[in-house]
Amino acid sequence: MVSDNLPLVATNAAKIFYALGDPTRRQLFELLLKRPSAVVDLAERLPVSRPAVSQHLKVLSDAGLVVARQKGTRRFYQVDPKAMQVMREYLDRVWDQALVSFKTFAEIEEGE
């Protein structure tokens, strides 16, 4: 299925995969998949400072992977389900293209 907003999906997917290219950001993302957390809680679980966690969360947020909500004096971050949909659409499209290419290659090989 090809989406009408393919360039938008491809652009968002590029931002998402860039953001997840860093091991620390992937760890943060995986922690946030389990439950929403505040910066201080995330920093306690990683070998990086609170300011570093905040910087990584900014990149994840700019890519649309996480959103923050204020609760009292703390900001809690959580994974944005819309980002998961963008990744899925991108990977589905790539997988569909790979299958078509494989089929074409197999048909050429069979004809030779």
C-alpha positions as CSV (number, residue, x, y, z in Angstrom):
1,M,0.0,0.0,0.0
2,V,1.5,3.3,-1.1
3,S,0.5,6.3,1.0
4,D,-0.4,9.7,-0.4
5,N,2.0,11.3,2.1
6,L,5.0,9.2,1.1
7,P,7.5,12.0,1.1
8,L,6.3,13.0,4.6
9,V,6.6,9.4,5.8
10,A,10.1,9.1,4.2
11,T,11.2,12.4,5.8
12,N,9.9,11.4,9.2
13,A,11.4,8.0,8.9
14,A,14.8,9.4,8.1
15,K,14.6,11.6,11.3
16,I,13.4,8.7,13.3
17,F,16.2,6.3,12.2
18,Y,18.8,9.0,12.6
19,A,17.6,9.6,16.2
20,L,17.7,5.9,16.9
21,G,21.2,5.6,15.4
22,D,22.8,6.5,18.7
23,P,23.0,3.7,21.2
24,T,22.2,5.9,24.2
25,R,19.1,7.3,22.4
26,R,18.0,3.7,21.6
27,Q,18.4,2.8,25.3
28,L,16.3,5.8,26.3
29,F,13.6,4.9,23.7
30,E,13.5,1.3,24.9
31,L,13.2,2.5,28.5
32,L,10.3,4.8,27.5
33,L,8.6,1.9,25.7
34,K,8.2,0.2,29.1
35,R,6.8,3.3,30.9
36,P,6.8,7.1,30.9
37,S,9.7,8.5,32.9
38,A,11.2,11.8,34.1
39,V,14.7,12.8,33.1
40,V,16.0,12.2,36.6
41,D,14.7,8.6,36.6
42,L,16.2,7.9,33.1
43,A,19.6,9.4,34.1
44,E,19.7,7.0,37.1
45,R,19.4,4.0,34.7
46,L,22.0,5.2,32.2
47,P,25.7,5.9,32.4
48,V,25.2,9.5,31.3
49,S,24.4,12.8,33.1
50,R,21.0,14.4,33.4
51,P,22.0,17.2,30.9
52,A,23.0,14.5,28.4
53,V,19.7,12.6,28.9
54,S,17.9,15.9,28.2
55,Q,19.9,16.5,25.0
56,H,19.1,13.0,23.8
57,L,15.5,13.4,24.7
58,K,15.4,16.6,22.6
59,V,16.7,14.7,19.6
60,L,14.1,12.0,20.1
61,S,11.4,14.6,20.6
62,D,12.5,16.5,17.4
63,A,12.2,13.3,15.5
64,G,8.7,12.8,16.8
65,L,9.6,9.7,18.8
66,V,8.7,11.0,22.2
67,V,6.4,13.5,23.8
68,A,6.6,15.2,27.2
69,R,3.9,16.1,29.6
70,Q,4.2,18.3,32.7
71,K,3.2,16.8,36.0
72,G,3.9,19.1,38.9
73,T,7.5,20.3,38.6
74,R,8.6,17.3,36.5
75,R,8.3,16.5,32.8
76,F,7.5,12.9,31.9
77,Y,8.5,11.6,28.5
78,Q,6.7,8.8,26.7
79,V,6.9,7.2,23.3
80,D,4.5,8.8,20.8
81,P,2.5,6.0,19.1
82,K,2.3,8.1,15.9
83,A,6.1,7.6,15.5
84,M,5.7,3.9,15.7
85,Q,3.1,4.1,12.9
86,V,5.6,6.1,10.7
87,M,8.3,3.5,11.3
88,R,5.9,0.6,10.5
89,E,4.7,2.3,7.3
90,Y,8.3,2.9,6.2
91,L,9.4,-0.7,7.0
92,D,6.3,-2.2,5.3
93,R,7.1,-0.2,2.2
94,V,10.7,-1.3,2.2
95,W,9.7,-4.9,2.8
96,D,7.2,-4.8,-0.1
97,Q,9.9,-3.3,-2.4
98,A,12.4,-6.0,-1.3
99,L,9.8,-8.8,-2.1
100,V,9.1,-7.3,-5.5
101,S,12.8,-7.1,-6.3
102,F,13.4,-10.7,-5.1
103,K,10.5,-11.9,-7.3
104,T,11.8,-10.0,-10.3
105,F,15.3,-11.4,-9.8
106,A,14.0,-15.0,-9.3
107,E,12.0,-14.7,-12.6
108,I,15.0,-13.4,-14.5
109,E,17.1,-16.3,-13.1
110,E,14.4,-18.8,-14.0
111,G,14.3,-17.5,-17.5
112,E,18.0,-17.8,-18.1
